[in-house]
Amino acid sequence: MGGFIPEEIVENIRQRADIIQIISEYVTLQKKGRNYVGHCPFHRENDPSFTVTPDKQIFYCFGCNAGGNVFKFIMLQHNLSFPEAVKMLGERVGVAVPDGYSPRVRERLRREEKAWKINALAGEFFQSILQRHPEAAVAREYLRGRGISPDMIGNFGLGYALPSWDALLKFMQSKGISIPELLEVGLAVSGERKVYDRFRGRLMFPISDVRGRVVGFGGRVLGDGLPKYLNTAETDYFSKGKILYGLDRARQAIREAGYVIITEGYMDTIAAHQFGMANTVASLGTSMTREHGRLLMNYTREVIIAYDADAAGMAAAVRGLDILQELGCRVRVLTLPEGKDPDEFLRTRGLDQWKQQVEKATPLVEFKLQRAMARYQGGSVAKDAVLEEVLPALAAIPGELEKNEAIRLVAAKLFTGYHVVVEKLQKFTNNNRKNAVKPDKIANNKHNISNIKFNGDFGKRAEYGLIRLILEDEKLIDTVAGVLPGNFFQDDFCREVYDKILDTYKQPVSYTLSVVFDYMEEEYQQRLSAMLMEPVPGENTELLLHGYITAIKKRQLQDKSRQLQDALAVAEKTGDRDEMVRLLQEIGSINQTLKGGEMLQ
């Protein structure tokens, strides 16, 4: 994960960037024993569950499971990649991070930087046209009619694309931008006879990523042309499924409000910001994706969707909301009266009535229940059909209390028993368990050792216990590696952690727990953080170590014995008596060792 930044530089920054000092710039921390606690910056909570451990230089939230080292915190806080977080912290602690990327990566970064600059230049061109060009009078009049203030026009960088086929092409070429470069970023289109501007005669909305870099555009036609809205084509630099319009301007307000409002269009979001609801973003006319959900969860897990009540894409929108709920978001639906869109409602009814509608937003399960009941007529068949539609939303509800309330609501609305809904839900959950358990799903229970279901598997229990001891005392790494060579762990999580421990332990930089996190995927970072927050079970480390190693060696011998038994069965079938004798002797030797229990000699 460290990219191409030299490890010694990463380690230098790590040693200088004290996690308590860095996180205190974002979170109010209070000392509690050996740890520090505060309210989590990544989800809304009443009681502080965000914990920082200075001696291990890690953080973990018992509410949303976010966890990791100081680099991970900066990545989550600012939506940065690992190399970007290293550079940001390097600047903060006075350690220069050189451009140590490979030629291939350097070329990709150069092209991305070029694309941002081209889009920014195009945005300035469109803005200047809107402000001064005579042909943009229709756009200026349209914005006045929609009540958009000059400040909002400037803040969101609105512009206008002239109706001619090559206005942008000529301007960009005069600035040294080539036609292939314009084609690559999606600002030009190659026709049968010539290359021409993609956007013509449209009100232009620059689309920025979360860091405020212009990555694409949306254009609204002001006449009767089609399509009504046109976005930059999907490119290496622009994907609607990974960007939320206005998030760069809304993220701080989202944190302060504790929730986000997602609208369908640009104008809805701009109007909301103008009326003081700056915690509003737009989904660029596409249903919500996992990438959208991960973006939002850096700032909140409370989501209110405010699409047009009669929007043709509402069914697709609801499928997207299921994704958000599966990720751990609490999703509500704001349905405006009389089929108004948010922009129109705010202009005609005002902010106070808008806030009332927000407060009355319907939980997703209830919303889906209402839609399904409106579609089906009465009777037991209809009841089953309605229940089938709401089961996915019920299953995705994160909190048990909230889930029970939703089950009671569904049972009451369908005039059926609570236990009937519970049974149907359990059956649905069992049938979909393989699909529901995904690596990126946000769990709501702590991933600690005591919560892991070992089901009598002494080997797995020993693996988790042994990893916990090694994490606590690095001197045990050599001891364990000496008696249990290779990566002997069978559990995927333990195997991955041990693999990273061995890798980092061999590096020339000093081994620390924090280093291990740099090389792990997010889910395992969360689980590792949770494990490290748990106390070591028992006080006699030497006795524990001996017991865990013995249990693992016992399991290895049992596995070996089973393999030999299988081989013996094959030898019996083929009549290979010499092989049978050899296998029986080896099996007997293993059984004798297991019986004696002396496996640490």
FENDA-V556466 format. One record per residue. N is the residue number from 0. OMEGA is omega in whole degrees, -180 to 180 (NA if undefined). BURIAL is # if it has 24 or more other C-alpha atoms within 12 Angstrom, else .. D_LAST is the distance of its C-alpha to the last C-alpha in whole Angstrom. Layout:
n:N omega:OMEGA burial:BURIAL d_last:D_LAST
n:N omega:OMEGA burial:BURIAL d_last:D_LAST
This chain:
n:0 omega:-176 burial:# d_last:40
n:1 omega:179 burial:# d_last:40
n:2 omega:-178 burial:. d_last:43
n:3 omega:176 burial:# d_last:44
n:4 omega:-179 burial:# d_last:44
n:5 omega:-176 burial:# d_last:42
n:6 omega:-178 burial:# d_last:39
n:7 omega:178 burial:. d_last:40
n:8 omega:177 burial:# d_last:43
n:9 omega:-178 burial:# d_last:41
n:10 omega:177 burial:# d_last:39
n:11 omega:179 burial:# d_last:42
n:12 omega:-180 burial:# d_last:44
n:13 omega:-178 burial:# d_last:41
n:14 omega:-179 burial:# d_last:41
n:15 omega:-175 burial:. d_last:44
n:16 omega:179 burial:# d_last:45
n:17 omega:-173 burial:# d_last:44
n:18 omega:179 burial:# d_last:43
n:19 omega:-179 burial:# d_last:45
n:20 omega:-178 burial:. d_last:48
n:21 omega:-177 burial:# d_last:48
n:22 omega:179 burial:# d_last:48
n:23 omega:176 burial:# d_last:50
n:24 omega:-178 burial:. d_last:53
n:25 omega:-174 burial:. d_last:53
n:26 omega:174 burial:# d_last:52
n:27 omega:-176 burial:. d_last:53
n:28 omega:175 burial:# d_last:49
n:29 omega:-178 burial:. d_last:49
n:30 omega:179 burial:. d_last:46
n:31 omega:-174 burial:. d_last:44
n:32 omega:180 burial:. d_last:41
n:33 omega:-176 burial:. d_last:39
n:34 omega:173 burial:# d_last:40
n:35 omega:-178 burial:# d_last:44
n:36 omega:178 burial:# d_last:46
n:37 omega:177 burial:# d_last:49
n:38 omega:-175 burial:# d_last:50
n:39 omega:178 burial:# d_last:49
n:40 omega:-174 burial:# d_last:51
n:41 omega:172 burial:# d_last:50
n:42 omega:-177 burial:# d_last:51
n:43 omega:180 burial:# d_last:54
n:44 omega:179 burial:. d_last:53
n:45 omega:-180 burial:. d_last:54
n:46 omega:-177 burial:. d_last:51
n:47 omega:179 burial:# d_last:49
n:48 omega:-179 burial:# d_last:46
n:49 omega:-172 burial:# d_last:45
n:50 omega:178 burial:# d_last:42
n:51 omega:-180 burial:# d_last:41
n:52 omega:-175 burial:# d_last:38
n:53 omega:-177 burial:# d_last:39
n:54 omega:176 burial:. d_last:35
n:55 omega:-180 burial:# d_last:34
n:56 omega:178 burial:# d_last:37
n:57 omega:173 burial:# d_last:38
n:58 omega:176 burial:# d_last:40
n:59 omega:176 burial:# d_last:40
n:60 omega:180 burial:# d_last:43
n:61 omega:178 burial:# d_last:42
n:62 omega:-176 burial:# d_last:45
n:63 omega:176 burial:# d_last:45
n:64 omega:174 burial:# d_last:41
n:65 omega:-179 burial:# d_last:42
n:66 omega:179 burial:# d_last:40
n:67 omega:-180 burial:# d_last:38
n:68 omega:-175 burial:# d_last:39
n:69 omega:178 burial:# d_last:42
n:70 omega:180 burial:# d_last:43
n:71 omega:179 burial:# d_last:42
n:72 omega:180 burial:# d_last:45
n:73 omega:177 burial:# d_last:48
n:74 omega:-180 burial:# d_last:47
n:75 omega:-176 burial:# d_last:48
n:76 omega:-174 burial:# d_last:50
n:77 omega:-180 burial:# d_last:52
n:78 omega:-177 burial:# d_last:51
n:79 omega:169 burial:. d_last:50
n:80 omega:180 burial:. d_last:48
n:81 omega:179 burial:# d_last:45
n:82 omega:179 burial:# d_last:46
n:83 omega:179 burial:# d_last:50
n:84 omega:177 burial:# d_last:48
n:85 omega:180 burial:# d_last:46
n:86 omega:-180 burial:# d_last:50
n:87 omega:179 burial:# d_last:51
n:88 omega:177 burial:# d_last:49
n:89 omega:178 burial:# d_last:49
n:90 omega:-177 burial:. d_last:53
n:91 omega:-176 burial:. d_last:52
n:92 omega:174 burial:. d_last:50
n:93 omega:176 burial:. d_last:52
n:94 omega:-179 burial:. d_last:49
n:95 omega:178 burial:. d_last:51
n:96 omega:-177 burial:# d_last:49
n:97 omega:175 burial:. d_last:51
n:98 omega:-176 burial:. d_last:52
n:99 omega:-177 burial:. d_last:49
n:100 omega:176 burial:. d_last:49
n:101 omega:178 burial:. d_last:49
n:102 omega:-179 burial:. d_last:52
n:103 omega:180 burial:. d_last:52
n:104 omega:180 burial:. d_last:51
n:105 omega:179 burial:. d_last:54
n:106 omega:178 burial:. d_last:56
n:107 omega:179 burial:. d_last:55
n:108 omega:179 burial:. d_last:56
n:109 omega:-180 burial:. d_last:59
n:110 omega:178 burial:. d_last:60
n:111 omega:179 burial:# d_last:59
n:112 omega:179 burial:. d_last:61
n:113 omega:180 burial:# d_last:64
n:114 omega:178 burial:# d_last:64
n:115 omega:-179 burial:# d_last:64
n:116 omega:178 burial:# d_last:67
n:117 omega:179 burial:# d_last:69
n:118 omega:179 burial:# d_last:69
n:119 omega:179 burial:# d_last:69
n:120 omega:177 burial:# d_last:73
n:121 omega:178 burial:# d_last:74
n:122 omega:178 burial:# d_last:73
n:123 omega:178 burial:# d_last:76
n:124 omega:180 burial:# d_last:78
n:125 omega:179 burial:# d_last:78
n:126 omega:-179 burial:# d_last:79
n:127 omega:177 burial:# d_last:81
n:128 omega:-180 burial:# d_last:83
n:129 omega:-175 burial:# d_last:83
n:130 omega:-167 burial:# d_last:84
n:131 omega:-171 burial:. d_last:87
n:132 omega:-180 burial:. d_last:88
n:133 omega:-178 burial:. d_last:91
n:134 omega:179 burial:. d_last:89
n:135 omega:-178 burial:# d_last:87
n:136 omega:-180 burial:. d_last:89
n:137 omega:179 burial:# d_last:88
n:138 omega:179 burial:# d_last:85
n:139 omega:179 burial:# d_last:86
n:140 omega:179 burial:. d_last:88
n:141 omega:-180 burial:. d_last:85
n:142 omega:176 burial:# d_last:83
n:143 omega:179 burial:. d_last:86
n:144 omega:178 burial:. d_last:87
n:145 omega:176 burial:# d_last:83
n:146 omega:180 burial:# d_last:83
n:147 omega:-175 burial:# d_last:81
n:148 omega:176 burial:. d_last:81
n:149 omega:179 burial:. d_last:81
n:150 omega:180 burial:. d_last:78
n:151 omega:178 burial:# d_last:76
n:152 omega:179 burial:# d_last:78
n:153 omega:-177 burial:. d_last:77
n:154 omega:-179 burial:. d_last:73
n:155 omega:174 burial:# d_last:72
n:156 omega:-177 burial:# d_last:74
n:157 omega:-178 burial:# d_last:76
n:158 omega:180 burial:# d_last:78
n:159 omega:175 burial:# d_last:80
n:160 omega:-179 burial:# d_last:80
n:161 omega:-178 burial:# d_last:84
n:162 omega:-176 burial:# d_last:85
n:163 omega:-173 burial:. d_last:86
n:164 omega:-171 burial:. d_last:83
n:165 omega:-178 burial:# d_last:82
n:166 omega:-180 burial:# d_last:83
n:167 omega:180 burial:# d_last:79
n:168 omega:-178 burial:# d_last:79
n:169 omega:-180 burial:. d_last:81
n:170 omega:-177 burial:# d_last:80
n:171 omega:178 burial:# d_last:77
n:172 omega:178 burial:. d_last:78
n:173 omega:179 burial:. d_last:80
n:174 omega:177 burial:. d_last:77
n:175 omega:179 burial:. d_last:75
n:176 omega:-176 burial:# d_last:73
n:177 omega:178 burial:. d_last:73
n:178 omega:177 burial:# d_last:74
n:179 omega:179 burial:. d_last:70
n:180 omega:178 burial:# d_last:69
n:181 omega:176 burial:# d_last:71
n:182 omega:-177 burial:# d_last:70
n:183 omega:-179 burial:# d_last:66
n:184 omega:174 burial:# d_last:66
n:185 omega:179 burial:# d_last:69
n:186 omega:179 burial:# d_last:72
n:187 omega:-179 burial:# d_last:74
n:188 omega:179 burial:# d_last:74
n:189 omega:179 burial:. d_last:75
n:190 omega:-179 burial:. d_last:78
n:191 omega:-174 burial:. d_last:80
n:192 omega:-175 burial:. d_last:82
n:193 omega:174 burial:. d_last:81
n:194 omega:-177 burial:. d_last:78
n:195 omega:180 burial:# d_last:79
n:196 omega:176 burial:# d_last:78
n:197 omega:-177 burial:# d_last:76
n:198 omega:-180 burial:# d_last:77
n:199 omega:177 burial:# d_last:81
n:200 omega:-177 burial:# d_last:83
n:201 omega:169 burial:# d_last:80
n:202 omega:-170 burial:# d_last:79
n:203 omega:178 burial:# d_last:76
n:204 omega:175 burial:# d_last:73
n:205 omega:179 burial:# d_last:70
n:206 omega:-177 burial:# d_last:67
n:207 omega:172 burial:# d_last:64
n:208 omega:-173 burial:# d_last:60
n:209 omega:179 burial:# d_last:59
n:210 omega:175 burial:# d_last:59
n:211 omega:179 burial:# d_last:63
n:212 omega:-179 burial:# d_last:63
n:213 omega:-177 burial:# d_last:65
n:214 omega:-180 burial:# d_last:64
n:215 omega:-178 burial:# d_last:66
n:216 omega:167 burial:# d_last:70
n:217 omega:180 burial:# d_last:71
n:218 omega:179 burial:# d_last:75
n:219 omega:178 burial:# d_last:77
n:220 omega:-177 burial:# d_last:81
n:221 omega:176 burial:# d_last:84
n:222 omega:-179 burial:. d_last:86
n:223 omega:-176 burial:. d_last:86
n:224 omega:177 burial:. d_last:83
n:225 omega:-4 burial:. d_last:80
n:226 omega:-180 burial:. d_last:77
n:227 omega:177 burial:. d_last:78
n:228 omega:178 burial:# d_last:75
n:229 omega:178 burial:# d_last:73
n:230 omega:168 burial:# d_last:70
n:231 omega:178 burial:# d_last:68
n:232 omega:177 burial:# d_last:67
n:233 omega:-180 burial:. d_last:63
n:234 omega:175 burial:. d_last:62
n:235 omega:-174 burial:. d_last:59
n:236 omega:-175 burial:# d_last:60
n:237 omega:176 burial:# d_last:61
n:238 omega:-177 burial:# d_last:60
n:239 omega:-178 burial:# d_last:62
n:240 omega:-178 burial:# d_last:58
n:241 omega:-175 burial:# d_last:57
n:242 omega:173 burial:# d_last:59
n:243 omega:-176 burial:# d_last:61
n:244 omega:176 burial:# d_last:65
n:245 omega:-177 burial:# d_last:65
n:246 omega:179 burial:# d_last:62
n:247 omega:179 burial:# d_last:62
n:248 omega:-171 burial:# d_last:65
n:249 omega:-166 burial:# d_last:63
n:250 omega:180 burial:# d_last:60
n:251 omega:179 burial:# d_last:61
n:252 omega:177 burial:# d_last:63
n:253 omega:178 burial:# d_last:61
n:254 omega:-176 burial:# d_last:58
n:255 omega:-179 burial:. d_last:61
n:256 omega:-179 burial:. d_last:62
n:257 omega:178 burial:# d_last:59
n:258 omega:179 burial:# d_last:60
n:259 omega:173 burial:# d_last:61
n:260 omega:180 burial:# d_last:64
n:261 omega:178 burial:# d_last:64
n:262 omega:-176 burial:# d_last:68
n:263 omega:-171 burial:# d_last:69
n:264 omega:180 burial:# d_last:71
n:265 omega:-174 burial:# d_last:71
n:266 omega:177 burial:# d_last:75
n:267 omega:-179 burial:# d_last:73
n:268 omega:180 burial:# d_last:70
n:269 omega:179 burial:# d_last:73
n:270 omega:180 burial:# d_last:75
n:271 omega:178 burial:# d_last:72
n:272 omega:-179 burial:# d_last:72
n:273 omega:-180 burial:# d_last:75
n:274 omega:176 burial:# d_last:75
n:275 omega:178 burial:. d_last:73
n:276 omega:-174 burial:# d_last:70
n:277 omega:177 burial:# d_last:68
n:278 omega:-176 burial:# d_last:65
n:279 omega:177 burial:# d_last:66
n:280 omega:178 burial:# d_last:65
n:281 omega:-175 burial:# d_last:66
n:282 omega:174 burial:# d_last:64
n:283 omega:174 burial:# d_last:66
n:284 omega:179 burial:# d_last:67
n:285 omega:178 burial:# d_last:64
n:286 omega:-176 burial:# d_last:62
n:287 omega:-179 burial:# d_last:59
n:288 omega:176 burial:# d_last:55
n:289 omega:179 burial:# d_last:52
n:290 omega:175 burial:# d_last:52
n:291 omega:-178 burial:# d_last:55
n:292 omega:-180 burial:# d_last:53
n:293 omega:176 burial:# d_last:50
n:294 omega:-176 burial:# d_last:53
n:295 omega:-175 burial:# d_last:55
n:296 omega:170 burial:# d_last:51
n:297 omega:-174 burial:# d_last:51
n:298 omega:-179 burial:# d_last:54
n:299 omega:171 burial:# d_last:55
n:300 omega:177 burial:# d_last:54
n:301 omega:-173 burial:# d_last:57
n:302 omega:174 burial:# d_last:59
n:303 omega:180 burial:# d_last:63
n:304 omega:-176 burial:# d_last:64
n:305 omega:178 burial:# d_last:68
n:306 omega:174 burial:# d_last:69
n:307 omega:-177 burial:# d_last:73
n:308 omega:-177 burial:# d_last:73
n:309 omega:-177 burial:. d_last:75
n:310 omega:-179 burial:. d_last:73
n:311 omega:-177 burial:. d_last:72
n:312 omega:-176 burial:. d_last:69
n:313 omega:179 burial:# d_last:68
n:314 omega:177 burial:. d_last:66
n:315 omega:179 burial:. d_last:64
n:316 omega:-180 burial:# d_last:63
n:317 omega:177 burial:# d_last:62
n:318 omega:177 burial:# d_last:59
n:319 omega:179 burial:# d_last:58
n:320 omega:175 burial:# d_last:58
n:321 omega:179 burial:# d_last:56
n:322 omega:180 burial:# d_last:53
n:323 omega:-179 burial:# d_last:54
n:324 omega:177 burial:# d_last:53
n:325 omega:180 burial:# d_last:50
n:326 omega:179 burial:# d_last:49
n:327 omega:178 burial:# d_last:49
n:328 omega:170 burial:# d_last:53
n:329 omega:-171 burial:# d_last:55
n:330 omega:174 burial:# d_last:58
n:331 omega:-178 burial:# d_last:62
n:332 omega:179 burial:# d_last:65
n:333 omega:179 burial:# d_last:68
n:334 omega:-177 burial:# d_last:71
n:335 omega:-180 burial:# d_last:75
n:336 omega:175 burial:. d_last:78
n:337 omega:176 burial:. d_last:81
n:338 omega:-179 burial:. d_last:78
n:339 omega:171 burial:. d_last:78
n:340 omega:-176 burial:# d_last:76
n:341 omega:180 burial:# d_last:74
n:342 omega:-178 burial:# d_last:77
n:343 omega:-178 burial:# d_last:80
n:344 omega:-180 burial:# d_last:79
n:345 omega:-178 burial:# d_last:78
n:346 omega:-176 burial:# d_last:81
n:347 omega:-175 burial:. d_last:83
n:348 omega:178 burial:. d_last:82
n:349 omega:-173 burial:. d_last:80
n:350 omega:-177 burial:. d_last:77
n:351 omega:179 burial:. d_last:77
n:352 omega:176 burial:. d_last:77
n:353 omega:180 burial:# d_last:74
n:354 omega:177 burial:. d_last:72
n:355 omega:178 burial:. d_last:73
n:356 omega:178 burial:# d_last:72
n:357 omega:-180 burial:# d_last:69
n:358 omega:-178 burial:. d_last:68
n:359 omega:-178 burial:. d_last:69
n:360 omega:-172 burial:# d_last:67
n:361 omega:174 burial:# d_last:66
n:362 omega:-173 burial:# d_last:62
n:363 omega:-179 burial:# d_last:61
n:364 omega:-180 burial:# d_last:60
n:365 omega:179 burial:# d_last:64
n:366 omega:180 burial:# d_last:65
n:367 omega:178 burial:# d_last:64
n:368 omega:180 burial:# d_last:65
n:369 omega:-179 burial:# d_last:69
n:370 omega:-179 burial:# d_last:69
n:371 omega:-179 burial:# d_last:68
n:372 omega:178 burial:# d_last:70
n:373 omega:-177 burial:. d_last:73
n:374 omega:-176 burial:. d_last:72
n:375 omega:175 burial:. d_last:72
n:376 omega:-177 burial:. d_last:74
n:377 omega:179 burial:. d_last:74
n:378 omega:-176 burial:. d_last:72
n:379 omega:179 burial:. d_last:69
n:380 omega:179 burial:. d_last:68
n:381 omega:-180 burial:. d_last:69
n:382 omega:179 burial:# d_last:67
n:383 omega:-180 burial:# d_last:64
n:384 omega:178 burial:. d_last:65
n:385 omega:-178 burial:# d_last:65
n:386 omega:179 burial:# d_last:61
n:387 omega:-178 burial:# d_last:60
n:388 omega:-176 burial:# d_last:61
n:389 omega:-178 burial:# d_last:60
n:390 omega:179 burial:# d_last:56
n:391 omega:-180 burial:# d_last:55
n:392 omega:177 burial:# d_last:56
n:393 omega:-177 burial:# d_last:55
n:394 omega:-175 burial:# d_last:51
n:395 omega:-179 burial:# d_last:51
n:396 omega:-173 burial:# d_last:52
n:397 omega:-174 burial:# d_last:49
n:398 omega:-178 burial:. d_last:50
n:399 omega:180 burial:. d_last:49
n:400 omega:179 burial:. d_last:52
n:401 omega:180 burial:. d_last:54
n:402 omega:179 burial:# d_last:53
n:403 omega:178 burial:. d_last:55
n:404 omega:-180 burial:. d_last:58
n:405 omega:178 burial:# d_last:58
n:406 omega:179 burial:# d_last:58
n:407 omega:179 burial:# d_last:60
n:408 omega:-180 burial:# d_last:63
n:409 omega:-180 burial:# d_last:62
n:410 omega:-179 burial:# d_last:63
n:411 omega:-178 burial:. d_last:66
n:412 omega:-178 burial:. d_last:67
n:413 omega:-180 burial:# d_last:67
n:414 omega:178 burial:. d_last:68
n:415 omega:-176 burial:. d_last:65
n:416 omega:178 burial:. d_last:62
n:417 omega:-177 burial:. d_last:59
n:418 omega:178 burial:. d_last:57
n:419 omega:179 burial:. d_last:58
n:420 omega:180 burial:# d_last:57
n:421 omega:-180 burial:# d_last:54
n:422 omega:178 burial:. d_last:53
n:423 omega:-180 burial:# d_last:55
n:424 omega:179 burial:# d_last:53
n:425 omega:179 burial:. d_last:49
n:426 omega:178 burial:. d_last:50
n:427 omega:-179 burial:# d_last:51
n:428 omega:180 burial:. d_last:48
n:429 omega:-179 burial:. d_last:46
n:430 omega:-175 burial:. d_last:48
n:431 omega:-174 burial:. d_last:47
n:432 omega:-178 burial:. d_last:44
n:433 omega:-180 burial:. d_last:43
n:434 omega:-175 burial:. d_last:46
n:435 omega:-178 burial:# d_last:45
n:436 omega:-177 burial:. d_last:42
n:437 omega:-176 burial:. d_last:42
n:438 omega:-174 burial:. d_last:40
n:439 omega:180 burial:# d_last:43
n:440 omega:180 burial:# d_last:44
n:441 omega:179 burial:# d_last:44
n:442 omega:-180 burial:# d_last:42
n:443 omega:174 burial:# d_last:44
n:444 omega:180 burial:# d_last:41
n:445 omega:177 burial:# d_last:38
n:446 omega:-180 burial:# d_last:35
n:447 omega:-175 burial:# d_last:32
n:448 omega:-175 burial:# d_last:29
n:449 omega:-180 burial:. d_last:31
n:450 omega:-178 burial:. d_last:33
n:451 omega:-179 burial:. d_last:31
n:452 omega:-178 burial:. d_last:31
n:453 omega:177 burial:. d_last:28
n:454 omega:177 burial:. d_last:29
n:455 omega:-180 burial:. d_last:26
n:456 omega:-177 burial:. d_last:24
n:457 omega:179 burial:. d_last:21
n:458 omega:180 burial:# d_last:19
n:459 omega:178 burial:# d_last:23
n:460 omega:179 burial:# d_last:22
n:461 omega:179 burial:# d_last:19
n:462 omega:-180 burial:# d_last:20
n:463 omega:178 burial:# d_last:23
n:464 omega:-179 burial:# d_last:21
n:465 omega:177 burial:# d_last:19
n:466 omega:-179 burial:# d_last:22
n:467 omega:180 burial:# d_last:24
n:468 omega:-179 burial:# d_last:21
n:469 omega:-180 burial:# d_last:21
n:470 omega:-177 burial:# d_last:25
n:471 omega:-175 burial:# d_last:25
n:472 omega:-175 burial:# d_last:23
n:473 omega:180 burial:# d_last:23
n:474 omega:-179 burial:. d_last:20
n:475 omega:-178 burial:# d_last:18
n:476 omega:-180 burial:# d_last:19
n:477 omega:-179 burial:. d_last:17
n:478 omega:-178 burial:. d_last:14
n:479 omega:-179 burial:# d_last:14
n:480 omega:-179 burial:. d_last:15
n:481 omega:-176 burial:. d_last:12
n:482 omega:178 burial:. d_last:9
n:483 omega:-175 burial:# d_last:12
n:484 omega:178 burial:. d_last:15
n:485 omega:176 burial:. d_last:18
n:486 omega:-172 burial:# d_last:20
n:487 omega:-176 burial:# d_last:18
n:488 omega:177 burial:# d_last:21
n:489 omega:177 burial:# d_last:23
n:490 omega:-175 burial:. d_last:26
n:491 omega:-179 burial:. d_last:28
n:492 omega:-180 burial:# d_last:29
n:493 omega:-180 burial:# d_last:25
n:494 omega:-180 burial:. d_last:25
n:495 omega:-180 burial:# d_last:28
n:496 omega:-179 burial:# d_last:27
n:497 omega:178 burial:# d_last:24
n:498 omega:-179 burial:# d_last:25
n:499 omega:176 burial:# d_last:28
n:500 omega:-179 burial:# d_last:26
n:501 omega:-180 burial:# d_last:24
n:502 omega:-176 burial:# d_last:28
n:503 omega:-180 burial:# d_last:29
n:504 omega:-178 burial:# d_last:26
n:505 omega:-176 burial:. d_last:27
n:506 omega:-178 burial:. d_last:31
n:507 omega:179 burial:. d_last:32
n:508 omega:-178 burial:. d_last:34
n:509 omega:-178 burial:. d_last:32
n:510 omega:171 burial:# d_last:30
n:511 omega:177 burial:# d_last:31
n:512 omega:-177 burial:# d_last:31
n:513 omega:-178 burial:# d_last:34
n:514 omega:-177 burial:# d_last:34
n:515 omega:-177 burial:# d_last:31
n:516 omega:-175 burial:# d_last:34
n:517 omega:-172 burial:# d_last:37
n:518 omega:-176 burial:# d_last:35
n:519 omega:175 burial:# d_last:35
n:520 omega:-170 burial:. d_last:37
n:521 omega:-178 burial:# d_last:39
n:522 omega:-179 burial:# d_last:38
n:523 omega:173 burial:# d_last:34
n:524 omega:179 burial:# d_last:36
n:525 omega:-178 burial:# d_last:37
n:526 omega:179 burial:# d_last:34
n:527 omega:178 burial:# d_last:32
n:528 omega:-180 burial:# d_last:35
n:529 omega:180 burial:# d_last:35
n:530 omega:-177 burial:# d_last:31
n:531 omega:176 burial:# d_last:31
n:532 omega:-179 burial:# d_last:34
n:533 omega:176 burial:# d_last:32
n:534 omega:176 burial:. d_last:30
n:535 omega:-178 burial:# d_last:26
n:536 omega:179 burial:# d_last:25
n:537 omega:-176 burial:. d_last:24
n:538 omega:-177 burial:. d_last:24
n:539 omega:-176 burial:. d_last:21
n:540 omega:-177 burial:. d_last:19
n:541 omega:179 burial:. d_last:16
n:542 omega:178 burial:. d_last:15
n:543 omega:-179 burial:# d_last:17
n:544 omega:180 burial:# d_last:15
n:545 omega:-178 burial:# d_last:11
n:546 omega:-179 burial:# d_last:14
n:547 omega:-179 burial:# d_last:15
n:548 omega:178 burial:# d_last:12
n:549 omega:-179 burial:# d_last:11
n:550 omega:-179 burial:# d_last:14
n:551 omega:177 burial:# d_last:14
n:552 omega:178 burial:# d_last:11
n:553 omega:179 burial:# d_last:13
n:554 omega:179 burial:# d_last:16
n:555 omega:179 burial:# d_last:15
n:556 omega:178 burial:# d_last:14
n:557 omega:177 burial:# d_last:18
n:558 omega:179 burial:. d_last:20
n:559 omega:180 burial:. d_last:18
n:560 omega:179 burial:# d_last:19
n:561 omega:179 burial:. d_last:23
n:562 omega:179 burial:. d_last:23
n:563 omega:178 burial:# d_last:23
n:564 omega:178 burial:# d_last:25
n:565 omega:179 burial:. d_last:28
n:566 omega:179 burial:. d_last:27
n:567 omega:179 burial:# d_last:28
n:568 omega:178 burial:. d_last:31
n:569 omega:180 burial:. d_last:32
n:570 omega:179 burial:. d_last:32
n:571 omega:-180 burial:. d_last:34
n:572 omega:-178 burial:. d_last:37
n:573 omega:179 burial:. d_last:37
n:574 omega:-179 burial:. d_last:36
n:575 omega:-173 burial:. d_last:34
n:576 omega:179 burial:. d_last:32
n:577 omega:179 burial:. d_last:30
n:578 omega:179 burial:. d_last:28
n:579 omega:179 burial:. d_last:28
n:580 omega:-179 burial:. d_last:27
n:581 omega:-179 burial:. d_last:24
n:582 omega:179 burial:# d_last:23
n:583 omega:178 burial:. d_last:23
n:584 omega:-179 burial:. d_last:21
n:585 omega:177 burial:. d_last:18
n:586 omega:178 burial:# d_last:19
n:587 omega:180 burial:. d_last:18
n:588 omega:179 burial:. d_last:15
n:589 omega:-180 burial:# d_last:14
n:590 omega:179 burial:# d_last:16
n:591 omega:179 burial:. d_last:14
n:592 omega:179 burial:. d_last:11
n:593 omega:-180 burial:# d_last:13
n:594 omega:-179 burial:. d_last:14
n:595 omega:178 burial:. d_last:12
n:596 omega:-178 burial:. d_last:10
n:597 omega:-173 burial:. d_last:7
n:598 omega:-179 burial:# d_last:6
n:599 omega:-179 burial:. d_last:4
n:600 omega:NA burial:. d_last:0
